[in-house]
Amino acid sequence: MTDQSPSDKSSPGHGSRVRVVVVDDSAVVRGLIAASLEKDPDIEVVATAANGRIAVDGLAAWDPDVVILDIEMPVMDGMTALPLLLAISPDVKIIIASTLTLRGAEISLKALAAGAAECMAKPQAASLRGADEFRRELVEKVKALGQGRRRRSTVARPTAAPVVRKPPPVPAVVTLRAMSAEIPQAIAIASSTGGPQALFKVSPALKNLRQPIFITQHMPPTFTTLLADHLGKLTGRPAREAADGMAVEAGSTYVAPGDFHMLIEREKDGFRLRLSKAAPENFCRPSADPMLRSLVACYGRRLLCVVLTGMGQDGLEGCRAAVAAGAGVVAQNEATSVVWGMPGAVATAGLCSQVLPIDEIGPLVERLAQGTNR
């Protein structure tokens, strides 16, 4: 791999590896990210670029599965480059890497709305542990996004002997369960990679529901604050980041804050939110499973669980508990998921009553919540 140019690792033997381009104006950051990624045998960094202009000019030749894109760069910044990259390669998966600041989070959410697949906060320079966690998470997301892209299209690289990329097989969805006849009193949504975009599509259909909605989206602090604010503006429905001791109100949406599990407890005067710094589950904090377990304890069969796009299987055990209590589970289908990890886990475990395209999930939840899905 050479800086600002295609990789020379283009032999057919490398056809199964996820191809990545790293775009950052810092040569040190480019080198560190590239070195971290290439430690994994399933990843190939085919090029790096110092600004968006170089990335746009080289994208077609490099043919990456994933682009890691910095926001603030000279010549052409990440937000300017994003739509140009997607115009050249509509199915390329773009991960926005930004600083963990209010401005960085605001720009990242705008990038997600504009078509980026994921956003990640760069670690503080002084935090070695944060850097190690960033690298681990980045490798996992690059592999999940790259493999997800390949499941949607067979891509041939421009080499002397074109390579057909064969992703690993995906288990089939088992028989769907009957949908609960109960009108839910609460709605839980779990999402991760690609989740903000999915939430933006689902939420408008839920704006008039009286049930409280609880959302765990895997995002860092500051990002979840802005996500809640954006969902509120999008729907006109009260939406806020959860705070410890906050009373649960009808018609409101609650988003788990970054780095805290969100739990719901029953009290004499109703339900209240609790935040927990308990150990991460499924490598996540917030995690969907603690939220779902607490909701099952409060609402039992009158809970509706929705699992949207995301890597890993967070939410699987929580949904298993929900189904055991008689609650319903709806999952996003593979074709419309950025990564079919979380929804795929519940679907292939036989926990779902419906597995649907993202555009159909909001209307279904609305009908179920209003008792009109007959």
N, C-alpha and C positions, 0 to 999 in steps of 0.2 A: 504494500500500500504506500503510495506516495502522496504527499500533500498537494491538494488542488488538482489532482489528476486521477484517471481511472486506475484501479488496481491491476497489477500484472498477474493476479491469481484468478485468471478467467478460464482455466482448463476445465474440461467436463467433470473432473473429479470433485470440483467445488460446487457442483450444481445444486446440492441439497442444503447448502448453508444459507442462512438469512443474510441478505446483502444490505449493508448499512452505509450511509453517508453522514458524516459529522460536520456540522456547520457552526463555527464559533470564531469570533475575531481574535480570541486568545490562543496562540500556538500551544501554550502550556495546557490549557483545558482540552483542546483538540487531541493533543497527544495522550493525555491521561484517560480521556473517554475511549479513544481508539484502543489503547493498550488494555484497558479493562474489558472491553467487549471481545477482543481477539483472544483473551484467555479462555473463552468458551469455544470449544471445537465446532459448535453449530452456528457460529457467527463469523462473517467475513466483512471487515471494513474495506469497502472498495475505493473510497476516496474521502478526503476531508477538504473543507473550503473555509476561507477566511471571511466570507461575506455572502449575502444572499444572491448577488449578481453571479458570482462564480458557480454557485449551486444551481441556479436556473439555467445557466449556459451549459452545464455539464450533465444535467439530470438524465436526458435521453440516452446519452452514451453510457452512463454508469448503471442505469436500470436498477436502482435499489428497491428493496422491499420497504425499508424504513429510513426516514431522514430525521436526525436529531438536530433541531433548529434553535439556535440562540435568538433572543429577541432584539437586543440592542447591538447593532454592528454598523460599521461605516459602509459607505457606498450604497448598500441596500440592506435594510433591517429585516428582521424576521417576519413582521406583519406585512410588509410589502411583498416579500418573497413568497409567502404562504399561498395566496391564490394563484400566483404564476406557476408554482410547482405543481399544484393540483390540476391546473389547466393542461400541463404537459403530461402528467401521469395521474389521472383521477383516482386510481386505487392505491397510490402510494400512501403509506401510513406515516404521519408526521407527529413526532413528539416534541412539544415545546419545552425548552429548558429555560427557566427564568429564576430570578432571585426571589427569596421568600420575603417580599415586601408588599405593601398594599398596591403599589403601582404594578409590580410584577404579576400579582394575582389578577388584577383588573385586566391587564393585557392578555394574560393566559386564558381567561374566560372568554374574551373576545375572539381569541384564536380558535378556541374550541367551537364557538358558534360559527366560525368561518370555515370549519372543516378539519381542523387538527384532530388527531385521534386521541391524544393524551397530553397532559402537562405534568411537569415535574419541577420541584423546587430544588435549585442547586444548593448543596450544603454550604454552611459557613466555612470559610477557609481554615479556621482554627479547630473545627470539629472533626477529628479523625473518625470517630464513631459514625457521625453523620455522613461522612464521605463513603465509608464502607457500606452503610445502608443504601445510600444513593446508587452505588455501583451494583449492589445485589439486585435492587429493584429495577434498575435500568436494564440489566441483562435479561431479567425475567420478562419485562414488558417488550423489549425488542424481539425476543423469541416468540412471545405470544402474538404480537401484532404481525410479525413476518409470516408466521405459519397460518394465521387467520387470513391474511391476504392471499396466500397460495391456495387456500381452500375455495376461494371465490373465482380464481382464474388460473388457467395454465399458461405460464409465461415462458417464452423462449428467449434466452439471452443471445445477443448478436455475437456468436462465436462461430468458428468453422464447423463445429458439430453442436447444433442447438441442444440444450438440455431441457427435458421436461421435468418440472419440479413436482414431486409427488409428496403431498403432506401426509402425516399419519392419519389413519382412518379414525372417524368419529363414531362412537357408539350410537345406535339408533334410539329414538325416543320410544319408550315402552308404552303400553296401553295407558291412555289417559283415565284419570279418576273422575267420578261423578262430581260435579260442582256442588258445594254446600248450598242447601236451600235457605240458610240463614242470611239475613241482610247484615253485612258486617257493621260493627260499631267502630272499627278502626282499620286503617290501611297502612301496611308497612311496605316500603320499597327499599331494595338492596341493589347497589350498582357499584361498578368500579371502572375499569378501562372503557372509555367510550360512554360512560354513564351520564355526564353532564348533557351531552347532545340528546341522549335518549330521554332524560328528564325534561328537557326543553320541549320535546315532542309530546310526551305523555301529559304533562301538567296542565296545559290549557283545558283539556277535557274535564279536569277535576275541580275547576275553580268554584263551582257552585255546590260542592258536596259539603254536608254538615259534619261528616266524620273527620276526626283528626287524622293527619297523615304524618307518618314518621319515616324519615329517610336517613339511611346510612350510605354515604357515597365516600369511597376511599379517596380522601384529599387531605393535604396538610392544613395546619392552622392558617388563618387569613383567607385561604381559598374557600373554605367552607362558609365563612362569614359572608363573602361576596356571592357565593352560590345561593345562599338563602335569600339574600337581598334581590338577586336577579329573578329567582322563582316568584318572589312576591310581586315584583314589577310585571312579570310576564303574565301572571294570572289575576292580579288584583285581589288575591286571597292572602290573608296574613301569613307570612312566612318568616321564620326567625331561626337563628342558630340557637340550639338548646343551651340552657343555663341550669346549673344545679338548683333544685327546688322550684323550678318554674311550673306553674299550674298548667295542666293540659286543658285547652279550650276547644269547644266544637268549632269546626270550620277553619282550623289553623293547621299550618304545616311546620314541622320541626325537623331541623337538619342536625345530625350529630356533628359536634365540633371536631376539628382536626386534633388528633392525639388523645381523644377521650372516647371511651365507650358511652353510648347513650342508653340508659335504662329507664323503664317506666314502672312506677310503684303505685299500688292502690292505697289510698288513705281515706280517712273518715269523710273528708270533704270532696273526694274525687280522686283524680290521678295526678301524679307529679313526676317530673323528670329528675333523674339522678345521673350525674356524670361520674365515671369511674376511670381510674388510672391503673386498673388491673392489667395484667400482662396481655400483650397482643394475642389475638386468636387468628389463626390462619395467616400469620405474619402481619396482621392488620390491627390498627387502633386509630380510628373506630373500626369495629368489626360488626357485621350484620348479625352474627349468631347470638351474642349477648342481648342485642336489642330484641331479636325475635323471641328468645326464651322469656324475657321479661314481659313481652306483649302477650305471649301465650298464657302466662300466669295471670294476667289481668283480664284478658278478653276471651280466652278459650276458643271455642268454635266460631265466635263472632269476630274473627280476625281474617282479613284478606291479605295474603302475602304476594308481592310482585317482585320478581327477580329479573333484573335487566342486565345488559352486556357487562362483562367483566372477566378478568383472568382469575384463575384459582377456583376454589369451591366454597368461599365464604357464603354463608346462608344455607348450605345444604343441611346441616344438623338442626338449625333453627326451623327450617321448613319441615323437616322430619317430625319435630316436636309439634309443630302447628297441625300437620295432617293427623297425627295421633290424637290431637284434641278435637278433630273434626273441622278444622279451618281449611280454607281453599288456597291454592297456590297457582299463580299464573306466571309463565316465563316467556321471555323474548326468544324468538326463533333464531336459528343459526344464520340464516340468510341476511338478516338485518342487524346482527350483533357485530360489533367491532372485534370482540373476542368472545367466543361461545364457551367460556369456562364456567362461570357461575350459573347462568341459566341452563347450560348443558348438563351440569352436575345434577340439578334438581329434576330436569326433564328425563334424563336417562336412569335416574333412580326410581322413576315411577311415582313421583310426588305431585305432578301437575294435573290440573283439570283442563288447562288450555296452554298451548305453546303457539304464540302468535307473532306476526310481524309487528314491528314497533308502532306503526300507524294504527293498528287495531287494538292495542292494549288500553290506551286511554278511554276510548268509547266503551269497551267492555267493562272496565272498572267502574265507569260512571253508571252503566246499567245495573251492575251488581249492587252498587252502593245505594241506588235508588229503588231497588227491588223490581226492576222492569225487564230483567233478562229472562224472559219466558218464551 
